[in-house]
Amino acid sequence: EIEGYSAKVVIDHRIALEGKRMLAHSAASIAEIAHYLGFSEATNFIKFFKRIVNQTPTEFRSSKR
């Protein structure tokens, strides 16, 4: 437990942070980012990202460009 958060929460936020970095600074597709981060399907990554970040990856990328 780190700072009162479970390991799962810490890992999920770290994965989301890396996704945010890739969305903002690379031209990789959402499917490519999902695969790189270990998701078997892009839809799983999209649902995960929306749960953590409160935006879809597409919405997040659009807001950063």
Predicted model as a PDB file, atoms N, CA, C, CB and O in Angstrom, pLDDT in the B-factor column:
MODEL        1                                                                  
ATOM      1  N   GLU A   1       0.844  -1.181   0.000  1.00 55.00           N  
ATOM      2  CA  GLU A   1       0.000   0.000   0.000  1.00 55.00           C  
ATOM      3  C   GLU A   1       0.888   1.244   0.000  1.00 55.00           C  
ATOM      4  CB  GLU A   1      -0.960  -0.002   1.223  1.00 55.00           C  
ATOM      5  O   GLU A   1       1.788   1.377   0.830  1.00 55.00           O  
ATOM      6  N   ILE A   2       0.628   2.137  -0.927  1.00 63.00           N  
ATOM      7  CA  ILE A   2       1.402   3.373  -1.055  1.00 63.00           C  
ATOM      8  C   ILE A   2       0.460   4.550  -0.848  1.00 63.00           C  
ATOM      9  CB  ILE A   2       2.114   3.462  -2.448  1.00 63.00           C  
ATOM     10  O   ILE A   2      -0.546   4.681  -1.546  1.00 63.00           O  
ATOM     11  N   GLU A   3       0.790   5.403   0.110  1.00 77.00           N  
ATOM     12  CA  GLU A   3       0.005   6.612   0.380  1.00 77.00           C  
ATOM     13  C   GLU A   3      -1.485   6.317   0.531  1.00 77.00           C  
ATOM     14  CB  GLU A   3       0.211   7.624  -0.733  1.00 77.00           C  
ATOM     15  O   GLU A   3      -2.324   7.120   0.123  1.00 77.00           O  
ATOM     16  N   GLY A   4      -1.813   5.173   1.112  1.00 87.00           N  
ATOM     17  CA  GLY A   4      -3.205   4.835   1.355  1.00 87.00           C  
ATOM     18  C   GLY A   4      -3.936   4.243   0.166  1.00 87.00           C  
ATOM     19  O   GLY A   4      -5.142   4.007   0.246  1.00 87.00           O  
ATOM     20  N   TYR A   5      -3.231   3.993  -0.948  1.00 87.00           N  
ATOM     21  CA  TYR A   5      -3.850   3.413  -2.139  1.00 87.00           C  
ATOM     22  C   TYR A   5      -3.401   1.968  -2.300  1.00 87.00           C  
ATOM     23  CB  TYR A   5      -3.497   4.233  -3.401  1.00 87.00           C  
ATOM     24  O   TYR A   5      -2.270   1.624  -1.957  1.00 87.00           O  
ATOM     25  N   SER A   6      -4.277   1.130  -2.816  1.00 91.00           N  
ATOM     26  CA  SER A   6      -3.919  -0.265  -3.063  1.00 91.00           C  
ATOM     27  C   SER A   6      -2.942  -0.335  -4.230  1.00 91.00           C  
ATOM     28  CB  SER A   6      -5.181  -1.121  -3.352  1.00 91.00           C  
ATOM     29  O   SER A   6      -2.824   0.603  -5.017  1.00 91.00           O  
ATOM     30  N   ALA A   7      -2.249  -1.456  -4.326  1.00 90.00           N  
ATOM     31  CA  ALA A   7      -1.311  -1.657  -5.435  1.00 90.00           C  
ATOM     32  C   ALA A   7      -2.038  -1.553  -6.773  1.00 90.00           C  
ATOM     33  CB  ALA A   7      -0.609  -3.029  -5.314  1.00 90.00           C  
ATOM     34  O   ALA A   7      -1.503  -0.976  -7.720  1.00 90.00           O  
ATOM     35  N   LYS A   8      -3.238  -2.097  -6.863  1.00 93.00           N  
ATOM     36  CA  LYS A   8      -3.997  -2.040  -8.125  1.00 93.00           C  
ATOM     37  C   LYS A   8      -4.261  -0.607  -8.545  1.00 93.00           C  
ATOM     38  CB  LYS A   8      -5.326  -2.790  -7.988  1.00 93.00           C  
ATOM     39  O   LYS A   8      -4.114  -0.271  -9.720  1.00 93.00           O  
ATOM     40  N   VAL A   9      -4.648   0.240  -7.607  1.00 94.00           N  
ATOM     41  CA  VAL A   9      -4.925   1.646  -7.923  1.00 94.00           C  
ATOM     42  C   VAL A   9      -3.649   2.335  -8.406  1.00 94.00           C  
ATOM     43  CB  VAL A   9      -5.504   2.386  -6.684  1.00 94.00           C  
ATOM     44  O   VAL A   9      -3.677   3.078  -9.387  1.00 94.00           O  
ATOM     45  N   VAL A  10      -2.542   2.092  -7.726  1.00 93.00           N  
ATOM     46  CA  VAL A  10      -1.264   2.712  -8.112  1.00 93.00           C  
ATOM     47  C   VAL A  10      -0.867   2.253  -9.514  1.00 93.00           C  
ATOM     48  CB  VAL A  10      -0.144   2.359  -7.088  1.00 93.00           C  
ATOM     49  O   VAL A  10      -0.469   3.072 -10.342  1.00 93.00           O  
ATOM     50  N   ILE A  11      -0.971   0.961  -9.785  1.00 95.00           N  
ATOM     51  CA  ILE A  11      -0.612   0.427 -11.104  1.00 95.00           C  
ATOM     52  C   ILE A  11      -1.547   0.965 -12.184  1.00 95.00           C  
ATOM     53  CB  ILE A  11      -0.653  -1.112 -11.092  1.00 95.00           C  
ATOM     54  O   ILE A  11      -1.094   1.372 -13.254  1.00 95.00           O  
ATOM     55  N   ASP A  12      -2.853   0.968 -11.906  1.00 97.00           N  
ATOM     56  CA  ASP A  12      -3.811   1.500 -12.885  1.00 97.00           C  
ATOM     57  C   ASP A  12      -3.505   2.940 -13.242  1.00 97.00           C  
ATOM     58  CB  ASP A  12      -5.233   1.399 -12.350  1.00 97.00           C  
ATOM     59  O   ASP A  12      -3.563   3.315 -14.413  1.00 97.00           O  
ATOM     60  N   HIS A  13      -3.179   3.749 -12.249  1.00 96.00           N  
ATOM     61  CA  HIS A  13      -2.876   5.161 -12.521  1.00 96.00           C  
ATOM     62  C   HIS A  13      -1.565   5.308 -13.278  1.00 96.00           C  
ATOM     63  CB  HIS A  13      -2.813   5.957 -11.214  1.00 96.00           C  
ATOM     64  O   HIS A  13      -1.424   6.225 -14.087  1.00 96.00           O  
ATOM     65  N   ARG A  14      -0.616   4.436 -13.035  1.00 97.00           N  
ATOM     66  CA  ARG A  14       0.654   4.480 -13.768  1.00 97.00           C  
ATOM     67  C   ARG A  14       0.431   4.105 -15.232  1.00 97.00           C  
ATOM     68  CB  ARG A  14       1.693   3.531 -13.122  1.00 97.00           C  
ATOM     69  O   ARG A  14       0.996   4.730 -16.129  1.00 97.00           O  
ATOM     70  N   ILE A  15      -0.394   3.082 -15.472  1.00 98.00           N  
ATOM     71  CA  ILE A  15      -0.715   2.686 -16.843  1.00 98.00           C  
ATOM     72  C   ILE A  15      -1.461   3.819 -17.557  1.00 98.00           C  
ATOM     73  CB  ILE A  15      -1.563   1.385 -16.852  1.00 98.00           C  
ATOM     74  O   ILE A  15      -1.171   4.124 -18.714  1.00 98.00           O  
ATOM     75  N   ALA A  16      -2.411   4.433 -16.871  1.00 98.00           N  
ATOM     76  CA  ALA A  16      -3.155   5.555 -17.460  1.00 98.00           C  
ATOM     77  C   ALA A  16      -2.211   6.719 -17.776  1.00 98.00           C  
ATOM     78  CB  ALA A  16      -4.282   6.023 -16.501  1.00 98.00           C  
ATOM     79  O   ALA A  16      -2.351   7.362 -18.816  1.00 98.00           O  
ATOM     80  N   LEU A  17      -1.264   6.990 -16.899  1.00 98.00           N  
ATOM     81  CA  LEU A  17      -0.293   8.070 -17.127  1.00 98.00           C  
ATOM     82  C   LEU A  17       0.530   7.794 -18.386  1.00 98.00           C  
ATOM     83  CB  LEU A  17       0.643   8.231 -15.901  1.00 98.00           C  
ATOM     84  O   LEU A  17       0.753   8.693 -19.197  1.00 98.00           O  
ATOM     85  N   GLU A  18       0.979   6.548 -18.545  1.00 98.00           N  
ATOM     86  CA  GLU A  18       1.742   6.191 -19.745  1.00 98.00           C  
ATOM     87  C   GLU A  18       0.861   6.302 -20.992  1.00 98.00           C  
ATOM     88  CB  GLU A  18       2.316   4.758 -19.618  1.00 98.00           C  
ATOM     89  O   GLU A  18       1.327   6.744 -22.042  1.00 98.00           O  
ATOM     90  N   GLY A  19      -0.396   5.907 -20.881  1.00 98.00           N  
ATOM     91  CA  GLY A  19      -1.326   6.071 -21.998  1.00 98.00           C  
ATOM     92  C   GLY A  19      -1.503   7.533 -22.364  1.00 98.00           C  
ATOM     93  O   GLY A  19      -1.503   7.885 -23.544  1.00 98.00           O  
ATOM     94  N   LYS A  20      -1.653   8.383 -21.363  1.00 98.00           N  
ATOM     95  CA  LYS A  20      -1.788   9.826 -21.598  1.00 98.00           C  
ATOM     96  C   LYS A  20      -0.551  10.381 -22.296  1.00 98.00           C  
ATOM     97  CB  LYS A  20      -2.022  10.569 -20.270  1.00 98.00           C  
ATOM     98  O   LYS A  20      -0.663  11.184 -23.222  1.00 98.00           O  
ATOM     99  N   ARG A  21       0.622   9.955 -21.850  1.00 98.00           N  
ATOM    100  CA  ARG A  21       1.874  10.409 -22.447  1.00 98.00           C  
ATOM    101  C   ARG A  21       1.932  10.006 -23.922  1.00 98.00           C  
ATOM    102  CB  ARG A  21       3.083   9.829 -21.680  1.00 98.00           C  
ATOM    103  O   ARG A  21       2.285  10.810 -24.785  1.00 98.00           O  
ATOM    104  N   MET A  22       1.583   8.752 -24.191  1.00 98.00           N  
ATOM    105  CA  MET A  22       1.634   8.264 -25.569  1.00 98.00           C  
ATOM    106  C   MET A  22       0.592   8.957 -26.451  1.00 98.00           C  
ATOM    107  CB  MET A  22       1.419   6.749 -25.599  1.00 98.00           C  
ATOM    108  O   MET A  22       0.875   9.284 -27.604  1.00 98.00           O  
ATOM    109  N   LEU A  23      -0.588   9.178 -25.924  1.00 98.00           N  
ATOM    110  CA  LEU A  23      -1.634   9.854 -26.693  1.00 98.00           C  
ATOM    111  C   LEU A  23      -1.230  11.290 -27.030  1.00 98.00           C  
ATOM    112  CB  LEU A  23      -2.958   9.849 -25.913  1.00 98.00           C  
ATOM    113  O   LEU A  23      -1.506  11.779 -28.126  1.00 98.00           O  
ATOM    114  N   ALA A  24      -0.581  11.954 -26.088  1.00 97.00           N  
ATOM    115  CA  ALA A  24      -0.212  13.360 -26.277  1.00 97.00           C  
ATOM    116  C   ALA A  24       1.029  13.534 -27.153  1.00 97.00           C  
ATOM    117  CB  ALA A  24       0.025  14.014 -24.931  1.00 97.00           C  
ATOM    118  O   ALA A  24       1.153  14.538 -27.855  1.00 97.00           O  
ATOM    119  N   HIS A  25       1.951  12.564 -27.120  1.00 96.00           N  
ATOM    120  CA  HIS A  25       3.257  12.790 -27.738  1.00 96.00           C  
ATOM    121  C   HIS A  25       3.626  11.823 -28.854  1.00 96.00           C  
ATOM    122  CB  HIS A  25       4.293  12.726 -26.702  1.00 96.00           C  
ATOM    123  O   HIS A  25       4.751  11.866 -29.354  1.00 96.00           O  
ATOM    124  N   SER A  26       2.705  10.954 -29.254  1.00 96.00           N  
ATOM    125  CA  SER A  26       3.024  10.047 -30.356  1.00 96.00           C  
ATOM    126  C   SER A  26       1.868  10.013 -31.338  1.00 96.00           C  
ATOM    127  CB  SER A  26       3.333   8.625 -29.834  1.00 96.00           C  
ATOM    128  O   SER A  26       0.748  10.422 -31.031  1.00 96.00           O  
ATOM    129  N   ALA A  27       2.171   9.515 -32.524  1.00 96.00           N  
ATOM    130  CA  ALA A  27       1.145   9.366 -33.553  1.00 96.00           C  
ATOM    131  C   ALA A  27       0.569   7.952 -33.556  1.00 96.00           C  
ATOM    132  CB  ALA A  27       1.721   9.703 -34.932  1.00 96.00           C  
ATOM    133  O   ALA A  27      -0.219   7.607 -34.436  1.00 96.00           O  
ATOM    134  N   ALA A  28       0.953   7.137 -32.585  1.00 97.00           N  
ATOM    135  CA  ALA A  28       0.469   5.751 -32.510  1.00 97.00           C  
ATOM    136  C   ALA A  28      -1.052   5.730 -32.389  1.00 97.00           C  
ATOM    137  CB  ALA A  28       1.114   5.008 -31.310  1.00 97.00           C  
ATOM    138  O   ALA A  28      -1.653   6.591 -31.746  1.00 97.00           O  
ATOM    139  N   SER A  29      -1.655   4.734 -33.017  1.00 98.00           N  
ATOM    140  CA  SER A  29      -3.107   4.593 -32.924  1.00 98.00           C  
ATOM    141  C   SER A  29      -3.489   4.141 -31.514  1.00 98.00           C  
ATOM    142  CB  SER A  29      -3.633   3.585 -33.984  1.00 98.00           C  
ATOM    143  O   SER A  29      -2.653   3.667 -30.745  1.00 98.00           O  
ATOM    144  N   ILE A  30      -4.760   4.298 -31.202  1.00 98.00           N  
ATOM    145  CA  ILE A  30      -5.246   3.848 -29.898  1.00 98.00           C  
ATOM    146  C   ILE A  30      -5.052   2.344 -29.771  1.00 98.00           C  
ATOM    147  CB  ILE A  30      -6.737   4.221 -29.703  1.00 98.00           C  
ATOM    148  O   ILE A  30      -4.698   1.856 -28.698  1.00 98.00           O  
ATOM    149  N   ALA A  31      -5.276   1.612 -30.842  1.00 98.00           N  
ATOM    150  CA  ALA A  31      -5.066   0.154 -30.819  1.00 98.00           C  
ATOM    151  C   ALA A  31      -3.602  -0.180 -30.541  1.00 98.00           C  
ATOM    152  CB  ALA A  31      -5.507  -0.479 -32.159  1.00 98.00           C  
ATOM    153  O   ALA A  31      -3.313  -1.097 -29.772  1.00 98.00           O  
ATOM    154  N   GLU A  32      -2.680   0.549 -31.156  1.00 98.00           N  
ATOM    155  CA  GLU A  32      -1.242   0.314 -30.927  1.00 98.00           C  
ATOM    156  C   GLU A  32      -0.870   0.628 -29.478  1.00 98.00           C  
ATOM    157  CB  GLU A  32      -0.386   1.174 -31.895  1.00 98.00           C  
ATOM    158  O   GLU A  32      -0.118  -0.121 -28.854  1.00 98.00           O  
ATOM    159  N   ILE A  33      -1.384   1.716 -28.950  1.00 98.00           N  
ATOM    160  CA  ILE A  33      -1.119   2.083 -27.554  1.00 98.00           C  
ATOM    161  C   ILE A  33      -1.691   1.024 -26.626  1.00 98.00           C  
ATOM    162  CB  ILE A  33      -1.720   3.472 -27.221  1.00 98.00           C  
ATOM    163  O   ILE A  33      -1.033   0.608 -25.672  1.00 98.00           O  
ATOM    164  N   ALA A  34      -2.915   0.586 -26.903  1.00 98.00           N  
ATOM    165  CA  ALA A  34      -3.548  -0.452 -26.083  1.00 98.00           C  
ATOM    166  C   ALA A  34      -2.685  -1.707 -26.048  1.00 98.00           C  
ATOM    167  CB  ALA A  34      -4.953  -0.789 -26.621  1.00 98.00           C  
ATOM    168  O   ALA A  34      -2.448  -2.274 -24.981  1.00 98.00           O  
ATOM    169  N   HIS A  35      -2.223  -2.133 -27.201  1.00 98.00           N  
ATOM    170  CA  HIS A  35      -1.378  -3.335 -27.275  1.00 98.00           C  
ATOM    171  C   HIS A  35      -0.073  -3.127 -26.501  1.00 98.00           C  
ATOM    172  CB  HIS A  35      -1.071  -3.693 -28.755  1.00 98.00           C  
ATOM    173  O   HIS A  35       0.343  -4.000 -25.739  1.00 98.00           O  
ATOM    174  N   TYR A  36       0.568  -1.983 -26.693  1.00 98.00           N  
ATOM    175  CA  TYR A  36       1.817  -1.669 -25.994  1.00 98.00           C  
ATOM    176  C   TYR A  36       1.636  -1.731 -24.477  1.00 98.00           C  
ATOM    177  CB  TYR A  36       2.323  -0.278 -26.406  1.00 98.00           C  
ATOM    178  O   TYR A  36       2.525  -2.182 -23.755  1.00 98.00           O  
ATOM    179  N   LEU A  37       0.481  -1.277 -24.004  1.00 98.00           N  
ATOM    180  CA  LEU A  37       0.217  -1.246 -22.558  1.00 98.00           C  
ATOM    181  C   LEU A  37      -0.310  -2.576 -22.021  1.00 98.00           C  
ATOM    182  CB  LEU A  37      -0.779  -0.147 -22.240  1.00 98.00           C  
ATOM    183  O   LEU A  37      -0.584  -2.700 -20.827  1.00 98.00           O  
ATOM    184  N   GLY A  38      -0.452  -3.567 -22.897  1.00 97.00           N  
ATOM    185  CA  GLY A  38      -0.816  -4.903 -22.437  1.00 97.00           C  
ATOM    186  C   GLY A  38      -2.285  -5.269 -22.531  1.00 97.00           C  
ATOM    187  O   GLY A  38      -2.706  -6.289 -21.986  1.00 97.00           O  
ATOM    188  N   PHE A  39      -3.059  -4.455 -23.208  1.00 98.00           N  
ATOM    189  CA  PHE A  39      -4.482  -4.756 -23.375  1.00 98.00           C  
ATOM    190  C   PHE A  39      -4.663  -5.638 -24.604  1.00 98.00           C  
ATOM    191  CB  PHE A  39      -5.322  -3.449 -23.506  1.00 98.00           C  
ATOM    192  O   PHE A  39      -4.073  -5.373 -25.651  1.00 98.00           O  
ATOM    193  N   SER A  40      -5.478  -6.688 -24.484  1.00 97.00           N  
ATOM    194  CA  SER A  40      -5.690  -7.595 -25.609  1.00 97.00           C  
ATOM    195  C   SER A  40      -6.597  -6.979 -26.673  1.00 97.00           C  
ATOM    196  CB  SER A  40      -6.287  -8.908 -25.117  1.00 97.00           C  
ATOM    197  O   SER A  40      -6.522  -7.347 -27.845  1.00 97.00           O  
ATOM    198  N   GLU A  41      -7.441  -6.056 -26.272  1.00 97.00           N  
ATOM    199  CA  GLU A  41      -8.367  -5.386 -27.189  1.00 97.00           C  
ATOM    200  C   GLU A  41      -8.367  -3.885 -26.919  1.00 97.00           C  
ATOM    201  CB  GLU A  41      -9.801  -5.962 -27.045  1.00 97.00           C  
ATOM    202  O   GLU A  41      -8.292  -3.451 -25.769  1.00 97.00           O  
ATOM    203  N   ALA A  42      -8.450  -3.102 -27.982  1.00 97.00           N  
ATOM    204  CA  ALA A  42      -8.496  -1.644 -27.826  1.00 97.00           C  
ATOM    205  C   ALA A  42      -9.705  -1.223 -27.003  1.00 97.00           C  
ATOM    206  CB  ALA A  42      -8.530  -0.956 -29.198  1.00 97.00           C  
ATOM    207  O   ALA A  42      -9.627  -0.263 -26.237  1.00 97.00           O  
ATOM    208  N   THR A  43     -10.826  -1.933 -27.154  1.00 98.00           N  
ATOM    209  CA  THR A  43     -12.039  -1.557 -26.405  1.00 98.00           C  
ATOM    210  C   THR A  43     -11.814  -1.672 -24.902  1.00 98.00           C  
ATOM    211  CB  THR A  43     -13.229  -2.442 -26.824  1.00 98.00           C  
ATOM    212  O   THR A  43     -12.359  -0.882 -24.132  1.00 98.00           O  
ATOM    213  N   ASN A  44     -11.017  -2.650 -24.481  1.00 98.00           N  
ATOM    214  CA  ASN A  44     -10.713  -2.777 -23.049  1.00 98.00           C  
ATOM    215  C   ASN A  44      -9.905  -1.576 -22.560  1.00 98.00           C  
ATOM    216  CB  ASN A  44      -9.940  -4.085 -22.771  1.00 98.00           C  
ATOM    217  O   ASN A  44     -10.151  -1.056 -21.472  1.00 98.00           O  
ATOM    218  N   PHE A  45      -8.942  -1.142 -23.370  1.00 98.00           N  
ATOM    219  CA  PHE A  45      -8.149   0.031 -23.016  1.00 98.00           C  
ATOM    220  C   PHE A  45      -9.031   1.278 -22.958  1.00 98.00           C  
ATOM    221  CB  PHE A  45      -7.004   0.232 -24.026  1.00 98.00           C  
ATOM    222  O   PHE A  45      -8.900   2.091 -22.043  1.00 98.00           O  
ATOM    223  N   ILE A  46      -9.920   1.428 -23.927  1.00 98.00           N  
ATOM    224  CA  ILE A  46     -10.798   2.607 -23.965  1.00 98.00           C  
ATOM    225  C   ILE A  46     -11.654   2.669 -22.703  1.00 98.00           C  
ATOM    226  CB  ILE A  46     -11.701   2.579 -25.225  1.00 98.00           C  
ATOM    227  O   ILE A  46     -11.776   3.733 -22.097  1.00 98.00           O  
ATOM    228  N   LYS A  47     -12.249   1.547 -22.298  1.00 98.00           N  
ATOM    229  CA  LYS A  47     -13.070   1.501 -21.078  1.00 98.00           C  
ATOM    230  C   LYS A  47     -12.233   1.799 -19.833  1.00 98.00           C  
ATOM    231  CB  LYS A  47     -13.744   0.124 -20.938  1.00 98.00           C  
ATOM    232  O   LYS A  47     -12.651   2.557 -18.959  1.00 98.00           O  
ATOM    233  N   PHE A  48     -11.039   1.188 -19.765  1.00 98.00           N  
ATOM    234  CA  PHE A  48     -10.117   1.421 -18.646  1.00 98.00           C  
ATOM    235  C   PHE A  48      -9.751   2.903 -18.563  1.00 98.00           C  
ATOM    236  CB  PHE A  48      -8.835   0.557 -18.802  1.00 98.00           C  
ATOM    237  O   PHE A  48      -9.834   3.510 -17.495  1.00 98.00           O  
ATOM    238  N   PHE A  49      -9.344   3.482 -19.698  1.00 98.00           N  
ATOM    239  CA  PHE A  49      -8.904   4.876 -19.742  1.00 98.00           C  
ATOM    240  C   PHE A  49     -10.026   5.808 -19.322  1.00 98.00           C  
ATOM    241  CB  PHE A  49      -8.412   5.243 -21.145  1.00 98.00           C  
ATOM    242  O   PHE A  49      -9.807   6.735 -18.543  1.00 98.00           O  
ATOM    243  N   LYS A  50     -11.235   5.565 -19.836  1.00 98.00           N  
ATOM    244  CA  LYS A  50     -12.394   6.397 -19.486  1.00 98.00           C  
ATOM    245  C   LYS A  50     -12.673   6.330 -17.984  1.00 98.00           C  
ATOM    246  CB  LYS A  50     -13.644   5.948 -20.281  1.00 98.00           C  
ATOM    247  O   LYS A  50     -13.022   7.340 -17.374  1.00 98.00           O  
ATOM    248  N   ARG A  51     -12.520   5.144 -17.384  1.00 97.00           N  
ATOM    249  CA  ARG A  51     -12.760   4.983 -15.946  1.00 97.00           C  
ATOM    250  C   ARG A  51     -11.740   5.772 -15.112  1.00 97.00           C  
ATOM    251  CB  ARG A  51     -12.708   3.493 -15.566  1.00 97.00           C  
ATOM    252  O   ARG A  51     -12.099   6.362 -14.092  1.00 97.00           O  
ATOM    253  N   ILE A  52     -10.503   5.784 -15.531  1.00 97.00           N  
ATOM    254  CA  ILE A  52      -9.445   6.441 -14.755  1.00 97.00           C  
ATOM    255  C   ILE A  52      -9.384   7.943 -15.047  1.00 97.00           C  
ATOM    256  CB  ILE A  52      -8.085   5.794 -15.059  1.00 97.00           C  
ATOM    257  O   ILE A  52      -9.267   8.752 -14.127  1.00 97.00           O  
ATOM    258  N   VAL A  53      -9.462   8.309 -16.315  1.00 97.00           N  
ATOM    259  CA  VAL A  53      -9.199   9.688 -16.745  1.00 97.00           C  
ATOM    260  C   VAL A  53     -10.490  10.501 -16.930  1.00 97.00           C  
ATOM    261  CB  VAL A  53      -8.406   9.681 -18.050  1.00 97.00           C  
ATOM    262  O   VAL A  53     -10.438  11.729 -16.998  1.00 97.00           O  
ATOM    263  N   ASN A  54     -11.623   9.841 -17.011  1.00 98.00           N  
ATOM    264  CA  ASN A  54     -12.922  10.497 -17.253  1.00 98.00           C  
ATOM    265  C   ASN A  54     -13.025  11.117 -18.634  1.00 98.00           C  
ATOM    266  CB  ASN A  54     -13.165  11.565 -16.212  1.00 98.00           C  
ATOM    267  O   ASN A  54     -13.813  12.038 -18.850  1.00 98.00           O  
ATOM    268  N   GLN A  55     -12.234  10.617 -19.565  1.00 98.00           N  
ATOM    269  CA  GLN A  55     -12.301  11.000 -20.981  1.00 98.00           C  
ATOM    270  C   GLN A  55     -11.928   9.762 -21.780  1.00 98.00           C  
ATOM    271  CB  GLN A  55     -11.342  12.227 -21.318  1.00 98.00           C  
ATOM    272  O   GLN A  55     -11.174   8.915 -21.302  1.00 98.00           O  
ATOM    273  N   THR A  56     -12.450   9.655 -22.992  1.00 98.00           N  
ATOM    274  CA  THR A  56     -11.977   8.584 -23.861  1.00 98.00           C  
ATOM    275  C   THR A  56     -10.577   8.960 -24.354  1.00 98.00           C  
ATOM    276  CB  THR A  56     -12.962   8.345 -25.067  1.00 98.00           C  
ATOM    277  O   THR A  56     -10.199  10.130 -24.296  1.00 98.00           O  
ATOM    278  N   PRO A  57      -9.810   7.988 -24.834  1.00 98.00           N  
ATOM    279  CA  PRO A  57      -8.501   8.336 -25.398  1.00 98.00           C  
ATOM    280  C   PRO A  57      -8.601   9.356 -26.536  1.00 98.00           C  
ATOM    281  CB  PRO A  57      -7.809   7.080 -25.902  1.00 98.00           C  
ATOM    282  O   PRO A  57      -7.754  10.241 -26.653  1.00 98.00           O  
ATOM    283  N   THR A  58      -9.618   9.236 -27.360  1.00 97.00           N  
ATOM    284  CA  THR A  58      -9.803  10.183 -28.470  1.00 97.00           C  
ATOM    285  C   THR A  58     -10.065  11.590 -27.942  1.00 97.00           C  
ATOM    286  CB  THR A  58     -10.966   9.734 -29.379  1.00 97.00           C  
ATOM    287  O   THR A  58      -9.487  12.556 -28.440  1.00 97.00           O  
ATOM    288  N   GLU A  59     -10.930  11.710 -26.941  1.00 97.00           N  
ATOM    289  CA  GLU A  59     -11.209  13.019 -26.337  1.00 97.00           C  
ATOM    290  C   GLU A  59      -9.941  13.598 -25.720  1.00 97.00           C  
ATOM    291  CB  GLU A  59     -12.320  12.902 -25.266  1.00 97.00           C  
ATOM    292  O   GLU A  59      -9.651  14.784 -25.876  1.00 97.00           O  
ATOM    293  N   PHE A  60      -9.191  12.753 -25.020  1.00 97.00           N  
ATOM    294  CA  PHE A  60      -7.960  13.220 -24.380  1.00 97.00           C  
ATOM    295  C   PHE A  60      -6.973  13.706 -25.429  1.00 97.00           C  
ATOM    296  CB  PHE A  60      -7.329  12.102 -23.531  1.00 97.00           C  
ATOM    297  O   PHE A  60      -6.401  14.787 -25.290  1.00 97.00           O  
ATOM    298  N   ARG A  61      -6.768  12.915 -26.482  1.00 97.00           N  
ATOM    299  CA  ARG A  61      -5.809  13.288 -27.532  1.00 97.00           C  
ATOM    300  C   ARG A  61      -6.244  14.598 -28.192  1.00 97.00           C  
ATOM    301  CB  ARG A  61      -5.689  12.157 -28.598  1.00 97.00           C  
ATOM    302  O   ARG A  61      -5.411  15.470 -28.442  1.00 97.00           O  
ATOM    303  N   SER A  62      -7.517  14.741 -28.470  1.00 95.00           N  
ATOM    304  CA  SER A  62      -8.010  15.980 -29.112  1.00 95.00           C  
ATOM    305  C   SER A  62      -7.770  17.194 -28.230  1.00 95.00           C  
ATOM    306  CB  SER A  62      -9.510  15.865 -29.432  1.00 95.00           C  
ATOM    307  O   SER A  62      -7.468  18.275 -28.736  1.00 95.00           O  
ATOM    308  N   SER A  63      -7.899  17.035 -26.931  1.00 94.00           N  
ATOM    309  CA  SER A  63      -7.718  18.166 -26.005  1.00 94.00           C  
ATOM    310  C   SER A  63      -6.247  18.574 -25.869  1.00 94.00           C  
ATOM    311  CB  SER A  63      -8.280  17.809 -24.628  1.00 94.00           C  
ATOM    312  O   SER A  63      -5.949  19.670 -25.394  1.00 94.00           O  
ATOM    313  N   LYS A  64      -5.330  17.696 -26.283  1.00 87.00           N  
ATOM    314  CA  LYS A  64      -3.901  17.969 -26.137  1.00 87.00           C  
ATOM    315  C   LYS A  64      -3.244  18.419 -27.436  1.00 87.00           C  
ATOM    316  CB  LYS A  64      -3.199  16.743 -25.622  1.00 87.00           C  
ATOM    317  O   LYS A  64      -2.049  18.713 -27.456  1.00 87.00           O  
ATOM    318  N   ARG A  65      -4.010  18.477 -28.515  1.00 73.00           N  
ATOM    319  CA  ARG A  65      -3.409  18.848 -29.807  1.00 73.00           C  
ATOM    320  C   ARG A  65      -3.830  20.228 -30.233  1.00 73.00           C  
ATOM    321  CB  ARG A  65      -3.789  17.846 -30.885  1.00 73.00           C  
ATOM    322  O   ARG A  65      -3.420  20.700 -31.293  1.00 73.00           O  
TER     323      ARG A  65                                                      
ENDMDL                                                                          
END                                                                             
